[in-house]
Amino acid sequence: MGVVENPRRDEAGDTQRGVIHLVTAAVLFSGLSVLAKLVGARIPLPEVILVRSLVTVAFARGTLARGDIPVWGTRRTMLALRGLFGFAALVCYFYGLMHLPIADAIVIHYIHPVFTLLLAALVLGEALDRRETVFIFGCFAGVVLVTQPPLLFGAAAADSDPFALAVALLGALIAAGVYVMIRELRSTEHPARVVFYNALVAALLSAPWAWSTWVPPDAFEWTMLLTIGVCTFLHQQSMTLGLHQVRAGRATALGYMQVLLAMLAGIWLFAEDVNLVAWIGATVLAISAALLATNRKSGATAAPRS
């Protein structure tokens, strides 16, 4: 008989705790994005990915050791694929950021909750009710208004790179698959194990890339990189715990809060200008996300075993 790693509690309480984990993950992701933007002025992207992955591996391994939880799990192939697809989604997202207007890249990336909704219904049988679906599309509308992508708002639309658009869209689809895989793994795998595999695969895949472009960080940059690693571990842990307790479509839609938080960070830290349309979008996004977060429809939670 296996060791129960995540005791079953009442479903409604689990769902609300899951929402808290997901909101925490959104806050942490926004924070590490700000740090990555600052350190990325001189440190190449693969180096940032490698360091944050190694730090996450260390923390996840420590979490498993403290709980006397076996490291490698039962569904090793799916765990490894979750890491591989997660890395692929990250690369596609950053490729889109580098070759498209940033607003276009963000909007395309945030199609992934819609893809997740469809995949979760098809693969996991997790259909959302009408109220949740309205809130998800309300969140997406808010993102469009906040970012105002040239592709949709007219300016420079003809200059968009079709290949970059395809890569960004593929990244959103892969990200949806990752969330569905995390949700599926909840029945057998501890959240820290899922985080461990994801970070280990990312470290192995990014190491040769980082080595070829390595720039020696100074003391301040090392501090930033290590902080990004800690934030990444906490973000991944919170997101995985949330996906263990909240249905995939609703869970990923709560990530839309990251766009709102990024907008506020841009105003406070980087003195970015925000027009009236963006403020309207932020309001729509905040209201939709808040209503989605407070929806008390329960989601099934399984008790993962080793």
C-alpha positions as CSV (number, residue, x, y, z in Angstrom):
1,M,0.0,0.0,0.0
2,G,1.4,3.4,-1.0
3,V,1.8,6.4,1.2
4,V,-0.9,9.0,0.9
5,E,0.8,12.2,-0.1
6,N,-2.1,14.6,-0.3
7,P,-5.0,13.6,2.0
8,R,-8.5,14.1,0.6
9,R,-10.5,17.0,2.2
10,D,-13.9,18.4,1.4
11,E,-14.1,19.3,-2.3
12,A,-15.4,22.9,-1.9
13,G,-12.6,23.7,0.6
14,D,-10.0,22.1,-1.7
15,T,-11.2,24.3,-4.6
16,Q,-10.9,27.5,-2.6
17,R,-7.5,26.5,-1.4
18,G,-6.6,25.8,-5.0
19,V,-7.7,29.2,-6.0
20,I,-5.4,30.8,-3.3
21,H,-2.5,28.7,-4.6
22,L,-3.2,29.9,-8.2
23,V,-3.5,33.5,-7.3
24,T,-0.2,33.2,-5.3
25,A,1.4,31.6,-8.4
26,A,0.2,34.6,-10.5
27,V,1.8,37.1,-8.1
28,L,5.1,35.1,-7.9
29,F,5.2,34.8,-11.7
30,S,4.8,38.6,-12.1
31,G,7.5,39.2,-9.6
32,L,10.0,36.8,-11.2
33,S,9.1,38.3,-14.6
34,V,10.1,41.8,-13.3
35,L,13.4,40.4,-12.0
36,A,14.1,38.6,-15.3
37,K,13.5,41.8,-17.2
38,L,16.0,43.6,-15.0
39,V,18.7,40.9,-15.1
40,G,18.1,40.2,-18.8
41,A,19.6,43.5,-19.8
42,R,23.0,41.8,-19.7
43,I,22.4,38.1,-19.0
44,P,21.3,35.9,-21.9
45,L,17.9,34.1,-21.6
46,P,19.3,30.5,-21.6
47,E,21.5,31.4,-18.7
48,V,18.5,32.7,-16.8
49,I,16.6,29.5,-17.6
50,L,19.5,27.3,-16.5
51,V,20.1,29.0,-13.2
52,R,16.4,29.2,-12.2
53,S,16.0,25.5,-13.2
54,L,18.9,24.3,-11.1
55,V,17.7,26.3,-8.0
56,T,14.2,24.8,-8.5
57,V,15.6,21.3,-8.8
58,A,17.4,21.8,-5.5
59,F,14.4,23.1,-3.6
60,A,12.0,20.5,-5.1
61,R,14.5,17.7,-4.2
62,G,14.7,19.0,-0.7
63,T,10.9,19.1,-0.4
64,L,10.7,15.5,-1.5
65,A,13.5,14.5,0.9
66,R,11.9,16.2,3.9
67,G,8.6,14.4,3.2
68,D,10.4,11.1,2.7
69,I,8.7,11.0,-0.7
70,P,10.3,8.9,-3.5
71,V,11.8,11.1,-6.2
72,W,11.1,9.3,-9.4
73,G,7.4,8.5,-9.1
74,T,5.2,6.0,-10.9
75,R,4.5,7.6,-14.3
76,R,8.0,8.6,-15.2
77,T,7.3,9.0,-18.9
78,M,4.5,11.4,-18.4
79,L,6.5,13.3,-15.8
80,A,9.4,13.6,-18.3
81,L,7.0,14.7,-21.1
82,R,5.5,17.3,-18.8
83,G,9.0,18.8,-18.4
84,L,9.8,18.5,-22.2
85,F,6.5,20.1,-23.2
86,G,6.9,22.8,-20.5
87,F,10.4,23.7,-21.9
88,A,9.1,23.7,-25.5
89,A,6.2,26.0,-24.5
90,L,8.7,28.4,-22.8
91,V,10.9,28.5,-25.9
92,C,7.9,29.1,-28.2
93,Y,6.7,31.9,-26.0
94,F,10.1,33.7,-25.9
95,Y,10.5,33.2,-29.7
96,G,7.2,35.0,-30.1
97,L,8.4,37.8,-27.8
98,M,11.5,38.2,-29.8
99,H,9.9,38.2,-33.3
100,L,6.5,39.8,-32.7
101,P,5.2,43.0,-31.1
102,I,5.1,42.1,-27.4
103,A,1.4,42.7,-27.2
104,D,0.7,40.3,-30.0
105,A,2.9,37.7,-28.3
106,I,1.1,38.1,-24.9
107,V,-2.4,37.8,-26.4
108,I,-1.5,34.7,-28.4
109,H,0.1,33.1,-25.4
110,Y,-3.0,33.8,-23.3
111,I,-5.2,31.9,-25.7
112,H,-3.9,28.8,-23.8
113,P,-6.8,28.8,-21.2
114,V,-9.2,28.4,-24.1
115,F,-7.2,25.5,-25.5
116,T,-7.0,24.1,-22.0
117,L,-10.7,24.3,-21.6
118,L,-11.2,22.3,-24.8
119,L,-8.5,19.8,-24.0
120,A,-9.6,19.3,-20.4
121,A,-13.2,18.6,-21.6
122,L,-11.9,16.2,-24.3
123,V,-9.2,14.4,-22.2
124,L,-10.3,14.7,-18.6
125,G,-14.1,15.2,-19.0
126,E,-13.9,18.5,-17.1
127,A,-16.6,20.7,-18.7
128,L,-17.0,24.2,-17.3
129,D,-20.4,25.7,-16.6
130,R,-21.7,28.7,-18.6
131,R,-20.9,31.2,-15.8
132,E,-17.2,30.1,-15.7
133,T,-16.9,30.2,-19.5
134,V,-18.2,33.8,-19.6
135,F,-15.7,34.8,-17.0
136,I,-12.8,33.2,-19.0
137,F,-13.7,35.0,-22.2
138,G,-14.2,38.2,-20.1
139,C,-10.6,37.7,-18.9
140,F,-9.3,37.2,-22.4
141,A,-11.2,40.4,-23.6
142,G,-9.5,42.3,-20.8
143,V,-6.1,41.0,-21.9
144,V,-6.7,42.2,-25.5
145,L,-7.7,45.7,-24.3
146,V,-4.8,46.0,-21.9
147,T,-2.2,44.9,-24.5
148,Q,-3.9,46.3,-27.6
149,P,-2.0,44.1,-30.0
150,P,-1.1,45.6,-33.4
151,L,-2.3,42.4,-35.0
152,L,-5.9,43.2,-33.9
153,F,-5.8,47.0,-33.5
154,G,-4.4,47.6,-37.0
155,A,-1.0,49.2,-36.6
156,A,1.8,47.2,-38.2
157,A,-0.4,44.1,-38.6
158,A,0.9,43.5,-42.1
159,D,4.5,43.3,-40.7
160,S,3.8,40.4,-38.4
161,D,6.0,37.4,-39.1
162,P,3.7,34.5,-40.1
163,F,6.2,31.9,-38.8
164,A,6.5,33.7,-35.5
165,L,2.7,33.8,-35.2
166,A,2.6,30.0,-35.8
167,V,5.3,29.3,-33.3
168,A,3.6,31.5,-30.7
169,L,0.2,29.8,-31.3
170,L,1.9,26.4,-31.1
171,G,3.4,27.4,-27.7
172,A,-0.1,28.3,-26.4
173,L,-1.4,24.9,-27.5
174,I,1.6,23.1,-25.9
175,A,1.1,25.1,-22.7
176,A,-2.5,23.9,-22.6
177,G,-1.3,20.3,-23.0
178,V,1.1,20.9,-20.1
179,Y,-1.7,22.1,-17.8
180,V,-3.9,19.1,-18.7
181,M,-1.0,16.7,-18.0
182,I,-0.4,18.3,-14.6
183,R,-4.1,17.9,-13.8
184,E,-4.0,14.2,-14.9
185,L,-0.8,13.5,-12.9
186,R,-2.5,14.6,-9.6
187,S,-3.9,11.1,-9.0
188,T,-0.5,9.5,-8.6
189,E,2.3,12.2,-8.3
190,H,3.1,14.6,-5.5
191,P,3.2,18.3,-6.6
192,A,6.9,18.6,-5.6
193,R,7.8,15.6,-7.9
194,V,6.1,17.3,-10.8
195,V,8.0,20.5,-10.2
196,F,11.3,18.5,-9.8
197,Y,10.9,16.7,-13.2
198,N,9.9,20.0,-15.0
199,A,13.0,21.8,-13.6
200,L,15.4,18.9,-14.2
201,V,14.4,18.5,-17.9
202,A,14.6,22.3,-18.4
203,A,18.1,22.3,-16.8
204,L,19.3,19.5,-19.0
205,L,18.0,21.0,-22.2
206,S,19.1,24.6,-21.4
207,A,22.6,23.7,-20.3
208,P,24.3,23.4,-23.7
209,W,22.5,26.5,-24.9
210,A,23.5,28.5,-21.9
211,W,27.1,27.3,-22.1
212,S,27.4,28.6,-25.7
213,T,26.2,32.1,-24.7
214,W,27.5,32.3,-21.1
215,V,28.1,35.8,-19.6
216,P,29.7,35.7,-16.1
217,P,27.3,37.4,-13.7
218,D,28.5,39.9,-11.1
219,A,27.5,39.6,-7.4
220,F,24.2,41.6,-7.9
221,E,23.2,39.6,-11.0
222,W,23.9,36.3,-9.1
223,T,21.6,37.6,-6.3
224,M,18.9,38.3,-8.9
225,L,19.3,35.0,-10.6
226,L,19.1,33.0,-7.4
227,T,16.0,35.0,-6.3
228,I,14.4,34.2,-9.7
229,G,15.2,30.6,-9.0
230,V,13.5,30.7,-5.6
231,C,10.5,32.5,-7.0
232,T,10.3,30.0,-9.9
233,F,10.2,27.1,-7.4
234,L,7.5,28.8,-5.3
235,H,5.5,29.7,-8.4
236,Q,5.7,26.1,-9.9
237,Q,4.8,24.6,-6.5
238,S,1.8,26.9,-6.1
239,M,0.6,26.4,-9.6
240,T,0.9,22.6,-9.4
241,L,-0.9,22.5,-6.0
242,G,-3.6,24.7,-7.6
243,L,-4.0,22.4,-10.6
244,H,-4.4,19.5,-8.2
245,Q,-7.4,21.2,-6.6
246,V,-9.0,23.3,-9.4
247,R,-10.3,22.1,-12.8
248,A,-7.8,22.8,-15.6
249,G,-9.8,25.3,-17.6
250,R,-10.7,27.5,-14.6
251,A,-7.3,27.2,-13.1
252,T,-5.3,28.4,-16.1
253,A,-7.8,31.3,-16.6
254,L,-6.8,32.6,-13.2
255,G,-3.3,33.1,-14.7
256,Y,-4.8,36.1,-16.6
257,M,-4.2,38.0,-13.4
258,Q,-0.5,38.0,-14.4
259,V,-1.3,40.4,-17.2
260,L,-2.9,42.8,-14.7
261,L,-0.1,42.6,-12.3
262,A,2.5,43.1,-15.1
263,M,0.6,46.2,-16.2
264,L,0.8,47.6,-12.6
265,A,4.5,46.7,-12.3
266,G,5.1,48.5,-15.6
267,I,3.5,51.7,-14.2
268,W,5.2,51.6,-10.8
269,L,8.7,50.3,-11.7
270,F,9.2,51.3,-15.3
271,A,7.1,54.5,-15.7
272,E,5.1,53.0,-18.6
273,D,2.2,55.0,-20.0
274,V,-1.3,53.4,-19.9
275,N,-4.1,54.8,-21.9
276,L,-7.9,54.8,-21.2
277,V,-8.5,51.6,-23.3
278,A,-6.0,49.7,-21.2
279,W,-7.5,50.9,-18.0
280,I,-11.0,49.7,-19.2
281,G,-9.4,46.3,-20.1
282,A,-7.7,46.1,-16.7
283,T,-11.1,46.7,-15.0
284,V,-12.8,44.0,-17.1
285,L,-9.9,41.7,-16.4
286,A,-9.9,42.3,-12.7
287,I,-13.7,41.9,-12.3
288,S,-13.8,38.7,-14.5
289,A,-10.8,37.2,-12.6
290,A,-12.4,38.1,-9.2
291,L,-15.7,36.5,-10.1
292,L,-14.0,33.4,-11.5
293,A,-11.9,33.1,-8.3
294,T,-15.0,33.4,-6.1
295,N,-17.1,30.9,-8.0
296,R,-17.7,28.1,-5.5
297,K,-18.4,25.3,-7.9
298,S,-16.3,22.5,-6.6
299,G,-13.8,20.4,-8.5
300,A,-12.8,16.9,-7.9
301,T,-9.6,16.2,-6.0
302,A,-7.8,12.9,-6.0
303,A,-5.5,11.7,-3.3
304,P,-2.1,11.0,-5.0
305,R,-0.2,8.0,-3.8
306,S,3.4,7.1,-4.2
